[in-house]
Structures are given as C-alpha cells and as structure tokens.
Amino acid sequence: MADKFPLQTLLDLSNLRMDESAKKLGQLIAGERAASERLELLSNYRDEYHNRFLEAAKNGLRPEEWQNYRNFLDRLDEAINQAKEMHRLSQRQTKVGQDDWLDKRGKVKAFDTLAQRHEQRQQYGQMKAEQKLSDEHAARNYGKTGTETD
C-alpha cells in the first residue's frame, strides 16, 4: 500500500487559499472594470455637455446661463477626477490581487511538484518490490526445474 503524501494537508490548504485568492481577484477585476466604465461614462457625458454648452454659447447665453454651464462642467470635472482616482486605486488593488494569486499559485505548484515526486517514488518502490517478488518466484521455479531434471 502506498504511503500518503505527508504534505497533502498543506497542498489542500494551498489549493483552497489559491481558489479564494482567485475569487477575490475576479471581484477586483470586476471592480476595476466598473470603475473604468464609470470614468468613461462621465468623460463622455462631460464631452456631450461641453458640446451643448458651445452650441448654446454660439446662440448667445445670459450671464446666469453661462455660469450654470460652467458650474456644472466644474462639478463634472471634479467627478471625473474622483473617478480617475478610484480607477487608479482599483488598478493598484487588482495588481496586488494578481500578485497574491501568483504567489499562492506558486506555492500550489511547489507542493504539487513534491506530491508528484512522492508518487513517483512510491511507484518506483512498488515496481522494485514486484520485481523482487517476480525474481524470487522465478528463482524458486528455476530451482525446482533444475533439481527435477537431475
């Protein structure tokens, strides 16, 4: 009977941690994608609103209308700056998550390599034991046939 891999518990735990890290990384990537989409949406809306402002300015604006457009564009610029910062933060968090997942995957690979080597040693030992039995059986049979012919 083959011996159980002595580090199997660590391999299982490493796999579990890698799976958890992968799930977290997926959430981080989704968050980064959402932050990117929000930034793009705000930027597009700002561009559209700016174009409306320019069209309205061509047709003439009263000072309070001008100020309303400018104030709203300023608020959009602030929202865009906040969205950019959130996107940068999300990118950094995703990078940290990727590094964490890669670290955990490396540990799993290391334990998996050890498990494969253990299995190979077990198979080699089993083959040697089978060969020894086969050799002993052949030697006994040879001994029996050698004495019978005499």
C-alpha positions in Angstrom: 0.0 0.0 0.0 1.3 3.4 -0.9 2.1 5.9 1.8 0.0 9.0 1.8 1.8 12.2 0.7 2.9 13.7 4.1 2.3 17.3 2.9 -1.2 16.6 1.5 -2.9 18.8 4.1 -0.6 21.7 3.1 -1.3 21.0 -0.6 -5.1 21.0 0.0 -4.8 24.2 2.1 -2.7 25.9 -0.5 -5.3 25.0 -3.2 -8.1 26.4 -1.0 -6.2 29.6 -0.5 -5.4 29.9 -4.2 -9.1 29.4 -5.0 -10.1 32.1 -2.5 -7.4 34.4 -4.0 -8.7 33.7 -7.5 -12.3 34.6 -6.4 -11.1 37.8 -4.8 -9.1 38.6 -7.9 -12.2 38.2 -10.0 -14.0 40.6 -7.8 -11.2 43.1 -8.0 -11.1 42.8 -11.8 -14.9 43.4 -11.9 -14.4 46.4 -9.7 -11.7 47.8 -11.9 -13.9 47.3 -15.0 -16.8 49.1 -13.3 -14.5 52.0 -12.3 -13.2 52.2 -15.9 -16.8 52.2 -17.3 -17.9 54.9 -14.8 -14.9 57.0 -15.8 -15.6 56.6 -19.5 -19.3 57.4 -18.9 -18.5 60.6 -17.0 -16.0 61.6 -19.6 -18.4 61.0 -22.5 -21.2 62.9 -20.7 -18.8 65.8 -20.0 -17.9 65.9 -23.7 -21.5 65.9 -24.7 -22.4 68.6 -22.1 -19.4 70.7 -23.2 -20.6 70.5 -26.8 -24.1 71.6 -25.8 -22.5 74.5 -23.9 -20.6 75.5 -27.1 -23.7 75.3 -29.2 -25.6 77.4 -26.6 -22.8 79.9 -26.5 -22.9 80.4 -30.2 -26.6 81.3 -29.9 -25.9 83.6 -27.0 -26.2 83.0 -23.3 -27.2 85.2 -20.5 -24.6 85.5 -17.7 -26.5 83.2 -15.3 -26.9 80.5 -18.0 -23.1 80.8 -18.7 -22.4 80.5 -15.0 -24.8 77.4 -14.7 -23.0 75.7 -17.6 -19.5 76.5 -16.1 -20.6 75.3 -12.6 -21.9 72.1 -13.9 -18.8 71.5 -16.1 -16.7 72.1 -13.0 -18.7 69.6 -11.0 -18.3 67.1 -13.8 -14.6 67.7 -13.8 -14.5 67.0 -10.1 -16.5 63.8 -10.6 -14.1 62.8 -13.4 -11.1 63.4 -11.2 -12.6 61.4 -8.4 -13.4 58.6 -10.9 -9.8 58.7 -12.2 -8.5 58.3 -8.7 -10.9 55.5 -8.0 -9.8 53.8 -11.2 -6.1 54.2 -10.3 -6.9 52.8 -6.8 -8.8 49.9 -8.3 -5.9 49.1 -10.7 -3.5 49.1 -7.8 -5.7 46.7 -5.8 -6.1 44.5 -8.8 -2.3 44.4 -9.2 -1.9 43.4 -5.5 -4.6 40.8 -6.0 -2.8 39.4 -9.1 0.5 39.2 -7.1 -1.3 37.5 -4.3 -2.8 34.9 -6.6 0.5 34.3 -8.4 2.2 33.8 -5.0 -0.4 31.3 -4.0 -0.3 29.5 -7.3 3.5 29.2 -6.9 3.0 27.5 -3.6 0.5 25.1 -5.0 2.8 24.3 -7.9 5.7 23.6 -5.4 3.5 21.3 -3.3 2.1 19.7 -6.4 5.7 19.0 -7.6 6.5 17.4 -4.3 3.4 15.3 -4.4 4.3 14.1 -7.9 7.8 13.2 -6.8 6.3 11.4 -3.8 4.0 9.4 -6.1 6.9 8.6 -8.5 9.0 7.3 -5.5 6.0 5.2 -4.4 5.6 3.8 -7.9 9.3 3.1 -8.2 9.3 1.3 -4.8 6.2 -0.7 -5.8 7.8 -1.7 -9.1 11.0 -2.8 -7.2 9.0 -4.8 -4.8 7.1 -6.5 -7.6 10.3 -7.2 -9.5 11.9 -8.7 -6.4 8.8 -11.0 -5.9 9.0 -11.9 -9.6 12.7 -12.7 -9.3 12.2 -14.8 -6.2 9.4 -16.6 -7.9 11.5 -17.2 -11.0 14.4 -18.4 -8.9 12.2 -20.9 -7.0 10.8 -22.2 -10.2 14.2 -22.5 -11.7 15.4 -24.3 -8.6 12.5 -26.7 -8.9 13.1 -27.4 -12.5 16.8 -27.7 -12.1 16.5 -30.4 -9.4 13.8 -32.4 -11.2 16.0 -33.0 -14.3 18.9 -34.4 -12.2 
